[in-house]
Amino acid sequence: MRRSPTRTPTASARNWGRQPLRPTPIIRPNHEPERRCIGCGARSARARLIRFANVKGLVVPDPRATLPGRGAWLHAARDCWEAATARRAFNRAFKAPVSIPQDTVDFTHTWPRSASTS
């Protein structure tokens, strides 16, 4: 039986009795995770955003990003904060009804007025 020159054996035929072939991992040297700001909707590097977490129905800042559960990311600018609260973006991001305590509001009042989202 003669094989055509264009046909190659299947992976299972080439690899009979050995470990399955694994794909080569893609190496991304300068990869930085991105997140979307729930206030302005712009995508930014994770390091440029602040994470908020849902803790027992309250929106709590999580700057170290260590609290469990779903998080909502926001630029450190009052414009983004005001847009997020006006659009009820925290409820949508957490997929649950949440309230914003005064401590969280006071935390955001230290932020600058205009956002640099570029």
N, C-alpha and C positions, 0 to 999 in steps of 0.2 A: 504494500500500500504506500503510495506516494503522497506526501503532503504538499500543499501549495506553498510557495515561498512567503505569501502574505499572512498566512495563519500562524498564530503563536499559541503555544499551549496555555490553558487557563491557569489561574493562580493555584487552584487546587492540584492540578497536574504537576506543576513545577515545584510545589511545596509539599509533596506527599510525605507524610510522616514527620514533618518538622513543625515548628511553631508557626502560627498564622502570620502572614505579612502585616506589618504595622505601618501606617502612613508616617512619613517623616514629619516631625513637628515643624510648624512654621515659626521661624525666628523673626521677631519684630524688634529690632534694636532700640528704637525710640518710641515704643508704643506707650501711650498714656491713656488710661480709661477716661471716657467722656460720659457726662450725665447731662440731662436737660433741666434747665431752670424752670420751676413751675410758675414763676412770676412772669418772665418775659418770653419764655419758650425757646431761648437760644441754647445751643449745645456748647458746653465748655469743658475744659479739663476738670477732673474731679477735685484737684487741688485748689481750684479757684472758686469752688462752691462750698456752701455749708449744708450739712445734712441735718434734717429734722426727723424725729422719730415719734411714733404714736405709742405713748405709755399710758395705758389704762384710760384711753379716750382723750388724753391731753397731748397737745403738740409741744414737744420738748426739744431744744437744740441738742445736737449730738456732734460737736465739732471733731471728735476723734473717730466718728463713724464706727462705734463699737456696740451700740445698743442693738438688741435683736429685733427682727421684724422688718417690715417694709419701711423704706425711708423716702423722704421727699427732699429734693435738692434745690437750693436757692442761692442766687448771688448775694453777696454781703452788701446790698444796697437797699435803701428804703423804697425806691421806686418799684423794685421787684417784690418787696414785701407787701406793699400796698396793692399791687396788682394781684398778687396771690390771694390776699384776704378778700378783696372785692369780688374775685371770680370764684371763691370757695374752692380754690385749687387744692387745699390740704385735704378736704373731704374726698375729692376725686383721686388724689395721689394715694391716700391710705385706704381707699375703698371702704371707708367706714365714717360714721359721723364723729367728728372731733371738735373739741373746744380749745381755744387759745388762752392759756392763763396769763395773768399780768406779768409774771416773771419773764415769759418769753417775749412779750411786747417790749418790756424794758431792755431786754438783751438786744433787740433790733434797733432801738433808738440810738445806739452808739454808732450805727453804720452811717456812711456818707449818703448824701441826698441823691446824687446822680450815679448811675451804674456805668461802668466801663465793661461792656460785654464782648468786646472784640478780642 
